[in-house]
Amino acid sequence: MEENMRQIINEISKGKNIDDNLKKYADGFSKINNKFAYIRLALNYYTFLQMQQDENDVISSDIVLELNKMNEVIAGMSEEDISVVEDMRNNIIRKMQALTYYVDKYNVYEFAYNRVEYKYHDYDMPANYSDEEFTRKIMKYIFDDEDTTIINSKICEIIGQLPIRMTKSKFFEYVNSGLDVYNQGEKSSLDDFVYRIRTSAILEEKEDYKLLYPEIHDTFEELDKYDLKNITEDEVNEFSEKLSELTTYIDDNVSANMMMQELINDVLLVLYTLESQENDDVTAICSEVVSETNLMFTGKFAHKTNEELEAMFVKLEGKQEELYHNIMNYDIVDQILDKNKDDIIRNNLEKTYEKVSRLPLLNSDSLFVEFDKKQDNDKVNEEYLETVKENLYKEFIDKFANSQRLIKKSIMSATLSELPVFFNNISELQDFVYNCLQGCTDMAEKKGCLEIISSMIL
């Protein structure tokens, strides 16, 4: 297999026997992916079973529904179920988009909470504290590394926690400067950047988010009722409790959806490559583990115990790593799609290569990558850039008009931390840090900032 794949890839690269080799490559690459995915499916599916059997692991109700549907698919394992599994995958992506929005919203509200909690919490300013000395410590932390990427990351990290004192006009000046960086660049890059700004600034809320997670939506509605400027000690404690509840609920749902998506991706990989499945020992072991796990899940009589299934995994040790190595070495899918598009069409291989093109995506670290997301490679012109700026400006103005002062500051800080570094030199950065610290006269806010930044830099 390895020798054949190397020869096929070599000939495709040289333009030899293209018609024959396109079919051979699709089949060979699918064979490797099928075996790799089947091993992963056996492991992940059995892990889900163990969670269900463990009384201490509670699987959320909406994931249970998805799992029940997946059990039906796995019991039949037919290509006819591909559309069902694709719909399930898209549904999980929508859920994760909602959860990502709520994580960003949580960060904004936690920022606000950290600025009011010290009204009632004991925290002594560091001995001999001065804004000048603390600025020096921050600058030392930032420039301890020589790597520019790390330095810029630290600058953004610090900016996101400083007690920002900034007019809206200055804020929009920084935002627009960040957008200007993408002038004459690809539209897809600008669009991705705007998406990051919109999510961090919680401008991205969609109507179906509250329908997907009404409990989270309702908790944020309750948090909005607190007057953060005049919040009492009891209310601070209540606010904190609600944030803790949100953390637990969001984390549980994120973990459950990630596990479910792993399972869905594995099943989809197996179904996409079913025609190329080999009948060897590895496939036989995986098939038996998956089949027995499915029987246990659905309450039917299983022929093997948990211990016997776990013993079968020993026979698969090292196989997954070997197959993954081959997948990485033999992945020339992008090259083929780029250079041999007409050959694919001429040989009626469009549907085959549509599946093949998705194999690397399903094997990537991004569980929630969207298959059909189009990349706009057109260049950004002045007109497009101005439209983006105007739309973003309107969204921010609407958000600020309906937000309390501390929430507005939190949104500003979150946004500024996403922008490209906007300082021309070290002196500008140092002055910005010092002026933020020196200009903060709200001691509760300042204490909160000092403790958070101290935990980052010390």
C-alpha positions as CSV (number, residue, x, y, z in Angstrom):
1,M,0.0,0.0,0.0
2,E,2.7,2.5,1.0
3,E,4.8,1.8,-2.1
4,N,1.8,2.1,-4.3
5,M,0.6,5.4,-2.8
6,R,4.1,6.9,-3.2
7,Q,4.2,5.9,-6.8
8,I,0.6,7.2,-7.5
9,I,1.5,10.6,-5.8
10,N,4.7,10.8,-7.7
11,E,3.0,10.2,-11.1
12,I,0.2,12.7,-10.3
13,S,2.8,15.3,-9.5
14,K,4.5,14.6,-12.8
15,G,1.2,14.6,-14.8
16,K,1.4,10.9,-15.7
17,N,-1.5,8.5,-16.1
18,I,-3.8,11.1,-14.5
19,D,-7.1,9.5,-15.3
20,D,-6.2,6.2,-13.7
21,N,-4.2,7.7,-10.9
22,L,-6.9,10.0,-9.7
23,K,-9.1,7.0,-9.1
24,K,-6.3,5.1,-7.5
25,Y,-5.4,8.0,-5.2
26,A,-9.0,8.6,-4.1
27,D,-9.3,4.9,-3.2
28,G,-5.9,4.5,-1.5
29,F,-6.3,7.7,0.5
30,S,-9.8,6.7,1.5
31,K,-8.6,3.2,2.6
32,I,-6.1,4.7,5.1
33,N,-8.6,7.3,6.4
34,N,-11.3,4.6,6.8
35,K,-9.1,2.5,9.0
36,F,-7.8,5.4,11.0
37,A,-11.4,6.7,11.6
38,Y,-12.7,3.3,12.5
39,I,-10.0,3.0,15.3
40,R,-10.9,6.4,16.5
41,L,-14.6,5.7,16.4
42,A,-14.2,2.5,18.4
43,L,-12.3,4.4,21.1
44,N,-14.5,7.5,21.2
45,Y,-17.8,5.5,21.1
46,Y,-16.7,3.2,23.9
47,T,-15.6,6.3,26.0
48,F,-19.2,7.6,25.6
49,L,-20.5,4.3,26.8
50,Q,-18.3,4.4,29.9
51,M,-19.7,7.9,30.6
52,Q,-23.2,6.7,30.4
53,Q,-22.4,3.8,32.7
54,D,-20.7,6.0,35.2
55,E,-23.4,7.5,37.5
56,N,-21.1,10.5,38.3
57,D,-20.9,11.5,34.6
58,V,-24.2,13.2,33.6
59,I,-24.7,13.7,29.9
60,S,-26.8,16.7,29.0
61,S,-30.3,15.9,27.8
62,D,-29.9,17.5,24.3
63,I,-26.7,15.4,23.8
64,V,-28.6,12.3,24.9
65,L,-31.0,12.9,22.0
66,E,-28.1,13.3,19.5
67,L,-26.5,10.2,20.9
68,N,-29.7,8.2,20.5
69,K,-29.9,9.3,16.9
70,M,-26.2,8.4,16.4
71,N,-26.8,4.9,17.9
72,E,-29.3,4.2,15.1
73,V,-26.9,5.4,12.5
74,I,-24.0,3.2,13.9
75,A,-26.3,0.2,14.1
76,G,-26.8,0.3,10.3
77,M,-23.6,2.1,9.2
78,S,-24.9,2.8,5.7
79,E,-24.0,5.5,3.2
80,E,-27.7,6.4,3.1
81,D,-27.3,8.0,6.5
82,I,-24.6,10.5,5.4
83,S,-27.1,13.3,5.1
84,V,-28.4,12.6,8.5
85,V,-25.0,12.7,10.1
86,E,-24.1,15.9,8.2
87,D,-27.2,17.5,9.6
88,M,-26.3,16.4,13.1
89,R,-22.8,17.9,12.5
90,N,-24.2,21.2,11.4
91,N,-26.5,21.3,14.4
92,I,-23.6,20.8,16.8
93,I,-21.7,23.7,14.9
94,R,-24.7,26.0,15.5
95,K,-24.7,25.0,19.2
96,M,-21.0,25.7,19.5
97,Q,-21.4,29.1,17.8
98,A,-24.0,29.9,20.4
99,L,-21.8,28.7,23.3
100,T,-18.8,30.6,21.9
101,Y,-20.9,33.8,21.9
102,Y,-22.0,33.1,25.5
103,V,-18.4,32.5,26.6
104,D,-17.4,35.9,25.1
105,K,-20.4,37.4,26.9
106,Y,-19.4,35.8,30.1
107,N,-15.9,37.3,29.8
108,V,-17.4,40.7,29.4
109,Y,-19.6,40.4,32.5
110,E,-16.8,38.8,34.5
111,F,-14.6,41.8,33.6
112,A,-17.3,44.1,35.0
113,Y,-17.7,42.0,38.1
114,N,-14.0,42.1,38.8
115,R,-14.2,45.9,38.8
116,V,-17.0,46.1,41.5
117,E,-16.2,43.2,43.8
118,Y,-13.5,45.1,45.6
119,K,-16.0,47.6,46.9
120,Y,-16.7,45.0,49.5
121,H,-13.7,42.5,49.4
122,D,-10.6,43.1,51.4
123,Y,-7.6,43.8,49.3
124,D,-4.7,46.0,50.4
125,M,-2.7,47.9,47.8
126,P,0.8,46.5,47.5
127,A,3.3,48.1,49.9
128,N,4.9,51.2,48.5
129,Y,2.8,50.9,45.4
130,S,3.2,53.5,42.7
131,D,1.8,53.6,39.1
132,E,5.3,54.2,37.8
133,E,6.7,51.1,39.4
134,F,3.8,48.9,38.4
135,T,4.1,50.2,34.8
136,R,7.8,49.2,34.9
137,K,6.8,45.7,36.0
138,I,4.3,45.4,33.2
139,M,6.8,46.5,30.6
140,K,9.4,44.1,31.9
141,Y,6.8,41.2,31.7
142,I,6.0,42.2,28.1
143,F,9.5,42.4,26.9
144,D,11.0,39.5,28.8
145,D,10.6,37.5,25.5
146,E,12.3,38.3,22.3
147,D,9.7,36.7,20.0
148,T,7.6,39.4,18.4
149,T,4.5,37.2,18.3
150,I,4.7,36.5,22.0
151,I,5.4,40.2,22.8
152,N,2.3,41.3,20.8
153,S,0.2,38.6,22.5
154,K,1.3,39.9,25.9
155,I,0.5,43.5,24.9
156,C,-3.0,42.5,23.9
157,E,-3.4,40.5,27.1
158,I,-2.4,43.5,29.3
159,I,-4.6,45.9,27.3
160,G,-7.6,43.6,27.9
161,Q,-7.2,44.1,31.7
162,L,-6.1,47.7,32.1
163,P,-8.6,50.2,33.6
164,I,-9.4,51.9,30.3
165,R,-10.2,55.6,30.2
166,M,-11.2,56.4,26.7
167,T,-13.7,58.5,24.7
168,K,-15.8,56.7,22.1
169,S,-14.2,58.8,19.4
170,K,-10.7,57.6,20.4
171,F,-12.0,54.0,20.7
172,F,-13.3,54.1,17.1
173,E,-10.1,55.7,15.9
174,Y,-8.2,52.6,17.2
175,V,-10.8,50.3,15.7
176,N,-10.6,52.0,12.3
177,S,-6.8,51.9,12.4
178,G,-7.0,48.2,13.0
179,L,-9.4,47.8,10.0
180,D,-7.1,49.9,7.8
181,V,-4.4,47.2,8.1
182,Y,-6.6,45.0,5.8
183,N,-6.9,47.6,3.0
184,Q,-5.9,46.0,-0.3
185,G,-5.7,42.6,1.5
186,E,-8.1,39.7,0.9
187,K,-11.7,40.2,1.8
188,S,-11.8,36.9,3.6
189,S,-9.0,38.1,6.0
190,L,-10.9,41.3,6.8
191,D,-14.1,39.4,7.3
192,D,-12.5,37.0,9.7
193,F,-11.0,39.9,11.6
194,V,-14.4,41.7,11.8
195,Y,-15.9,38.4,13.0
196,R,-13.4,38.3,15.9
197,I,-14.2,41.8,16.8
198,R,-17.9,41.3,16.7
199,T,-17.7,38.1,18.8
200,S,-15.4,39.6,21.5
201,A,-17.6,42.7,21.7
202,I,-20.7,40.4,21.9
203,L,-22.3,42.0,18.8
204,E,-22.8,38.6,17.2
205,E,-26.0,37.5,19.0
206,K,-28.5,35.6,16.8
207,E,-32.1,34.9,17.6
208,D,-31.7,31.1,17.7
209,Y,-29.0,31.3,20.4
210,K,-31.6,32.0,23.1
211,L,-33.7,29.2,21.7
212,L,-30.7,26.8,21.8
213,Y,-29.7,27.8,25.4
214,P,-32.6,29.6,27.1
215,E,-31.1,28.9,30.6
216,I,-28.0,30.9,29.7
217,H,-29.9,33.6,28.0
218,D,-32.2,34.0,31.0
219,T,-29.3,34.2,33.4
220,F,-27.7,37.0,31.5
221,E,-31.1,38.8,31.5
222,E,-31.0,38.5,35.3
223,L,-27.5,39.9,35.4
224,D,-28.6,42.9,33.3
225,K,-31.0,43.9,36.1
226,Y,-28.2,44.7,38.5
227,D,-27.2,48.3,38.7
228,L,-23.4,47.9,38.6
229,K,-22.7,51.5,39.6
230,N,-24.7,51.3,42.8
231,I,-24.4,47.5,43.5
232,T,-24.7,46.4,47.1
233,E,-22.6,43.8,48.8
234,D,-25.4,41.2,48.8
235,E,-25.9,41.9,45.1
236,V,-22.2,41.4,44.4
237,N,-22.4,38.0,46.0
238,E,-25.5,37.1,44.0
239,F,-23.8,38.3,40.8
240,S,-20.8,36.1,41.6
241,E,-23.0,33.1,42.2
242,K,-24.8,33.5,38.9
243,L,-21.4,33.8,37.1
244,S,-20.3,30.5,38.8
245,E,-23.5,28.8,37.7
246,L,-22.9,30.0,34.1
247,T,-19.3,28.7,34.2
248,T,-20.4,25.2,35.1
249,Y,-23.3,25.1,32.7
250,I,-21.3,26.5,29.7
251,D,-18.3,24.3,30.4
252,D,-20.4,21.1,30.7
253,N,-22.2,21.9,27.4
254,V,-19.0,22.8,25.6
255,S,-17.3,19.5,26.7
256,A,-20.4,17.5,25.7
257,N,-20.7,19.1,22.3
258,M,-17.0,18.6,21.6
259,M,-17.2,14.9,22.5
260,M,-20.3,14.5,20.3
261,Q,-18.6,16.3,17.4
262,E,-15.6,14.0,17.7
263,L,-18.0,11.0,17.4
264,I,-19.9,12.5,14.5
265,N,-16.7,13.3,12.6
266,D,-15.4,9.8,13.1
267,V,-18.7,8.3,11.8
268,L,-18.7,10.7,8.9
269,L,-15.2,9.7,7.9
270,V,-16.1,6.0,8.0
271,L,-19.2,6.6,5.9
272,Y,-17.4,8.8,3.3
273,T,-14.8,6.0,2.8
274,L,-17.1,3.0,3.2
275,E,-16.6,1.9,-0.4
276,S,-12.8,1.6,0.2
277,Q,-13.0,-0.3,3.5
278,E,-10.6,-3.2,3.7
279,N,-11.5,-6.5,5.4
280,D,-8.5,-7.0,7.6
281,D,-7.8,-7.7,11.3
282,V,-7.9,-4.0,12.3
283,T,-11.2,-3.4,10.6
284,A,-12.6,-6.7,12.1
285,I,-11.6,-5.6,15.6
286,C,-13.0,-2.1,15.3
287,S,-16.2,-3.4,13.7
288,E,-16.7,-5.8,16.7
289,V,-16.0,-3.2,19.3
290,V,-18.3,-0.7,17.7
291,S,-21.1,-3.3,17.2
292,E,-20.8,-4.6,20.8
293,T,-20.7,-1.0,22.2
294,N,-23.9,-0.2,20.2
295,L,-25.7,-3.2,21.7
296,M,-24.8,-2.1,25.2
297,F,-25.9,1.5,24.4
298,T,-29.3,0.3,23.2
299,G,-29.9,-2.1,26.0
300,K,-29.6,-5.2,23.9
301,F,-27.7,-8.4,24.7
302,A,-23.9,-7.9,24.2
303,H,-21.7,-10.9,23.6
304,K,-18.7,-9.3,25.3
305,T,-18.1,-7.6,28.6
306,N,-16.4,-4.2,29.1
307,E,-13.2,-6.0,30.1
308,E,-13.2,-8.1,27.0
309,L,-13.7,-5.0,24.8
310,E,-10.9,-3.1,26.5
311,A,-8.6,-6.1,26.0
312,M,-9.3,-5.8,22.2
313,F,-7.9,-2.3,22.2
314,V,-4.5,-3.7,23.1
315,K,-4.4,-5.2,19.6
316,L,-4.8,-1.8,18.1
317,E,-1.8,-0.2,19.9
318,G,0.5,1.7,17.6
319,K,-1.9,1.4,14.6
320,Q,-3.5,4.8,15.0
321,E,-0.1,6.6,15.0
322,E,1.1,4.7,12.0
323,L,-2.0,5.5,10.0
324,Y,-2.0,9.1,11.0
325,H,1.6,9.4,9.8
326,N,0.6,7.9,6.4
327,I,-2.4,10.3,6.2
328,M,-0.1,13.3,6.7
329,N,2.5,12.0,4.2
330,Y,-0.1,11.1,1.5
331,D,-2.3,14.2,1.7
332,I,-2.0,16.0,-1.7
333,V,-5.8,16.7,-1.8
334,D,-5.5,20.5,-2.1
335,Q,-2.8,20.0,-4.9
336,I,-5.1,17.7,-6.9
337,L,-8.2,20.0,-6.5
338,D,-6.1,23.0,-7.6
339,K,-4.3,21.4,-10.6
340,N,-6.6,18.6,-11.7
341,K,-10.1,20.1,-11.5
342,D,-10.8,19.6,-15.2
343,D,-9.5,16.0,-15.0
344,I,-11.8,15.3,-12.1
345,I,-14.8,16.6,-14.1
346,R,-13.8,14.7,-17.2
347,N,-13.7,11.4,-15.3
348,N,-17.0,12.1,-13.4
349,L,-15.1,12.0,-10.1
350,E,-16.7,15.2,-8.7
351,K,-18.7,13.4,-6.0
352,T,-15.8,11.1,-5.1
353,Y,-13.5,14.1,-4.6
354,E,-16.1,16.1,-2.8
355,K,-15.9,13.4,-0.1
356,V,-12.1,13.1,-0.4
357,S,-11.7,16.9,0.0
358,R,-13.5,16.6,3.4
359,L,-11.2,13.9,4.8
360,P,-8.4,16.3,5.8
361,L,-10.9,18.7,7.3
362,L,-12.4,16.0,9.5
363,N,-9.0,14.9,10.6
364,S,-7.9,18.4,11.5
365,D,-7.6,19.9,15.0
366,S,-10.7,22.1,14.2
367,L,-13.6,19.9,15.2
368,F,-16.2,22.4,13.9
369,V,-14.7,23.4,10.6
370,E,-17.4,24.2,8.0
371,F,-17.2,22.2,4.8
372,D,-18.7,24.7,2.4
373,K,-17.4,28.0,3.8
374,K,-16.4,30.1,0.8
375,Q,-13.2,32.2,1.0
376,D,-13.5,35.6,-0.7
377,N,-10.1,36.3,-2.2
378,D,-11.1,39.6,-3.8
379,K,-9.1,42.6,-2.7
380,V,-10.5,45.0,-0.1
381,N,-11.0,48.4,-1.7
382,E,-11.8,51.8,0.0
383,E,-15.6,51.4,-0.7
384,Y,-15.8,48.0,0.9
385,L,-13.6,49.0,3.9
386,E,-15.8,52.1,4.5
387,T,-19.0,50.0,4.4
388,V,-17.4,47.6,7.0
389,K,-16.5,50.5,9.2
390,E,-19.9,52.1,9.0
391,N,-21.7,48.9,9.8
392,L,-19.4,48.1,12.7
393,Y,-19.8,51.7,14.1
394,K,-23.6,51.4,14.0
395,E,-23.5,48.0,15.8
396,F,-21.2,49.4,18.6
397,I,-23.3,52.5,19.0
398,D,-26.5,50.4,19.4
399,K,-24.7,48.1,21.9
400,F,-23.3,51.0,23.9
401,A,-26.7,52.7,24.0
402,N,-28.2,49.6,25.7
403,S,-25.3,48.8,28.1
404,Q,-24.3,50.0,31.5
405,R,-21.0,52.0,31.8
406,L,-18.9,49.1,33.1
407,I,-20.2,46.7,30.4
408,K,-19.3,49.4,27.8
409,K,-15.8,49.6,29.3
410,S,-15.5,45.8,29.3
411,I,-16.6,45.7,25.6
412,M,-14.0,48.3,24.7
413,S,-11.2,46.4,26.5
414,A,-12.2,43.1,24.9
415,T,-12.2,44.8,21.5
416,L,-8.9,46.6,21.9
417,S,-7.3,43.3,22.9
418,E,-8.3,41.9,19.5
419,L,-6.8,44.8,17.5
420,P,-3.4,44.7,15.9
421,V,-0.9,46.4,18.2
422,F,-1.5,50.1,17.6
423,F,1.6,51.6,19.3
424,N,4.4,52.9,17.1
425,N,7.1,52.4,19.7
426,I,7.8,51.3,23.3
427,S,7.4,54.8,24.7
428,E,3.9,55.0,23.4
429,L,3.0,51.7,25.0
430,Q,4.5,52.7,28.3
431,D,2.7,56.0,28.3
432,F,-0.6,54.2,27.5
433,V,-0.2,51.8,30.4
434,Y,0.8,54.5,32.9
435,N,-2.0,56.8,31.9
436,C,-4.6,54.0,32.3
437,L,-3.3,53.3,35.8
438,Q,-2.8,56.9,36.8
439,G,-6.2,58.0,35.4
440,C,-8.2,55.4,37.4
441,T,-9.7,57.0,40.5
442,D,-12.2,54.2,41.3
443,M,-10.2,52.3,43.9
444,A,-12.4,49.2,43.6
445,E,-11.8,49.0,39.9
446,K,-8.1,49.7,40.3
447,K,-7.7,47.0,43.0
448,G,-9.4,44.5,40.7
449,C,-7.1,45.4,37.8
450,L,-3.9,45.3,39.9
451,E,-4.8,41.8,41.3
452,I,-5.6,40.4,37.9
453,I,-2.6,41.9,36.1
454,S,-0.3,40.9,39.1
455,S,-1.4,37.3,38.7
456,M,-0.5,37.5,35.1
457,I,3.0,39.1,35.4
458,L,4.4,37.8,38.7
